[in-house]
Amino acid sequence: MIPFEQEASLTESEEYVESVLERRWNHVVRATSGVLDDIGERYPSVSERVSESIREDIQDGMDQVFRPGVPDFIAFDDNGDYLFVEVKSSDDGLRHTQLKWLRDFQGINCEIWFSEHVKDYEKIEASSFGSFSLRDKRGDSEYEIKEIEEGYTVELPEELASITGLKSGDKVSWRLKSKDELVMDTR
């Protein structure tokens, strides 16, 4: 557990984002897996309201979200409104535990802020995060296969093309993994 008075040091980007959050929210806390007890002790009634808001959003209480992958900050007000914020700089990417956290808590109020220096940031809301995922791998969408001179073509979702770095006209190789699953090789 990290008590409020002994919080871990912050990067320059995190310090800037924290200062922006502090101007907009009553309370801003570095969200670590051990800070939940401190939040409950320091803000007992607010903590319960925030937990209720989280439970409404994801059908799980606040105690479930403070695990590896939790975003850098939780900001909240006295009414129980909250926002989780993950801070990233240009040389930083989302780790596996963070992606898993975002997947497991898709309905939670969360944003990813990209901050390069102390005067600028850009944010992506968690509700938009699905567009950066491989959601279509689950078979949620169907794409028509069309015959062309060289064989067949299939439309790829923009997010998949973007993630794999494909542009119009690029060629890719496929291999059969199972009767109804192909593996794409873009190398």
GIHUCOR-V639695 format. One record per pair of residues at least 4 apart in sequence whose C-alpha atoms are under 7 Angstrom apart, sorted by the first residue. I is the first residue (numbers start at 1). J is the second residue. D is the distance in Angstrom with one decimal. If there is no record, write none. Layout:
I:J:D + I:J:D
This chain:
1:34:3.9 + 1:35:5.7 + 2:6:6.2 + 2:7:5.8 + 2:34:6.0 + 2:35:5.8 + 3:7:6.3 + 3:35:6.7 + 3:38:6.2 + 10:14:5.6 + 10:15:5.9 + 11:15:6.1 + 12:16:6.3 + 12:118:7.0 + 13:17:6.2 + 13:89:6.9 + 13:115:5.6 + 13:116:6.6 + 13:117:6.0 + 13:118:6.3 + 14:18:5.9 + 14:87:6.2 + 15:19:6.2 + 16:20:6.4 + 16:118:5.3 + 17:21:6.1 + 18:22:6.1 + 19:23:6.5 + 20:24:6.8 + 21:25:5.9 + 21:28:6.8 + 21:75:6.9 + 22:26:6.8 + 22:27:6.8 + 22:28:6.1 + 25:75:6.1 + 25:76:5.9 + 25:77:5.7 + 26:76:6.2 + 26:77:4.8 + 26:78:6.9 + 27:75:5.6 + 27:76:5.3 + 27:77:6.1 + 28:73:6.8 + 28:74:5.9 + 28:75:4.3 + 28:76:6.6 + 29:73:5.6 + 29:74:5.4 + 29:75:6.3 + 30:72:5.8 + 30:73:4.5 + 30:74:6.5 + 31:35:6.5 + 31:70:6.8 + 31:71:6.5 + 31:72:5.2 + 31:73:4.7 + 31:74:5.7 + 32:66:6.7 + 32:70:6.9 + 33:66:4.7 + 33:67:4.9 + 33:68:6.4 + 35:39:6.3 + 36:40:6.3 + 36:66:6.9 + 37:41:6.2 + 38:42:5.9 + 39:43:5.6 + 39:47:6.5 + 40:44:4.7 + 40:47:5.5 + 43:47:5.6 + 44:48:6.5 + 45:49:6.5 + 46:50:6.1 + 46:78:5.6 + 46:80:5.9 + 47:51:6.1 + 48:52:6.2 + 49:53:6.3 + 49:79:6.9 + 49:80:4.5 + 50:54:6.2 + 50:80:4.2 + 50:81:6.2 + 50:82:6.4 + 51:55:6.1 + 51:61:5.3 + 51:62:4.8 + 52:56:6.2 + 52:61:6.9 + 53:57:6.4 + 53:80:6.3 + 53:81:6.7 + 54:58:6.1 + 54:60:6.8 + 54:61:6.0 + 54:62:6.3 + 54:108:6.6 + 55:59:4.4 + 55:60:4.6 + 55:61:4.8 + 57:107:5.4 + 57:108:5.7 + 58:105:6.4 + 58:107:5.3 + 58:108:6.1 + 60:64:6.4 + 62:66:6.9 + 65:70:6.6 + 66:70:5.8 + 68:97:6.2 + 69:97:4.5 + 69:98:3.9 + 69:101:5.4 + 70:98:6.5 + 70:101:6.5 + 71:84:6.0 + 71:85:5.6 + 71:86:4.4 + 72:85:5.9 + 72:86:4.9 + 72:87:6.5 + 73:84:5.6 + 73:85:5.1 + 73:86:6.6 + 74:82:6.9 + 74:83:5.6 + 74:84:4.4 + 74:85:6.3 + 75:82:5.5 + 75:83:5.2 + 75:84:6.4 + 76:80:6.4 + 76:81:5.5 + 76:82:4.1 + 76:83:6.3 + 77:81:5.6 + 77:82:6.6 + 82:109:7.0 + 83:109:5.3 + 83:110:5.5 + 84:109:6.3 + 84:110:4.5 + 84:111:6.3 + 85:110:5.7 + 85:111:5.0 + 85:112:5.7 + 85:113:6.8 + 86:111:6.4 + 86:112:4.7 + 86:113:6.0 + 87:112:6.0 + 87:113:4.9 + 87:114:6.0 + 87:115:7.0 + 88:92:5.6 + 88:93:6.7 + 88:113:6.2 + 88:114:4.8 + 88:115:6.2 + 89:114:5.6 + 89:115:5.3 + 89:116:5.4 + 90:116:6.4 + 94:98:5.9 + 94:99:6.4 + 95:99:6.3 + 96:100:6.1 + 97:101:6.1 + 98:102:6.2 + 99:103:6.1 + 100:104:6.0 + 101:105:6.1 + 102:106:5.7 + 106:126:7.0 + 109:126:6.8 + 110:125:6.1 + 110:126:5.0 + 111:123:6.4 + 111:124:5.4 + 111:125:4.2 + 111:126:5.2 + 112:123:5.4 + 112:124:5.1 + 112:125:6.3 + 113:121:6.3 + 113:122:5.5 + 113:123:4.1 + 113:124:6.4 + 114:121:5.4 + 114:122:5.0 + 114:123:6.0 + 115:120:6.0 + 115:121:4.3 + 115:122:6.5 + 116:120:6.7 + 116:121:6.8 + 124:128:6.7 + 125:129:6.6 + 129:133:6.8 + 130:135:6.7 + 131:159:6.0 + 132:159:6.0 + 134:160:6.6 + 136:140:5.4 + 136:141:5.9 + 143:154:6.5 + 143:155:6.0 + 144:154:6.1 + 144:155:6.9 + 145:152:6.6 + 145:153:5.7 + 145:154:4.7 + 146:152:5.5 + 146:153:5.3 + 146:154:6.2 + 147:151:6.0 + 147:152:4.4 + 147:153:6.3 + 148:152:5.4 + 148:153:6.7 + 156:160:6.6 + 156:161:6.4 + 157:161:6.4 + 158:162:6.0 + 159:163:6.0 + 160:164:6.1 + 161:165:5.8 + 161:166:4.8 + 161:167:6.9 + 162:166:6.2 + 166:170:6.2 + 172:184:6.8 + 172:185:6.0 + 172:186:5.2 + 173:184:5.9 + 173:185:5.1 + 173:186:6.6 + 174:182:6.2 + 174:183:5.5 + 174:184:4.6 + 174:185:5.9 + 175:182:5.6 + 175:183:5.2 + 175:184:6.7 + 176:181:6.3 + 176:182:4.6 + 176:183:6.3 + 177:181:5.5 + 177:182:5.4 + 177:183:6.3
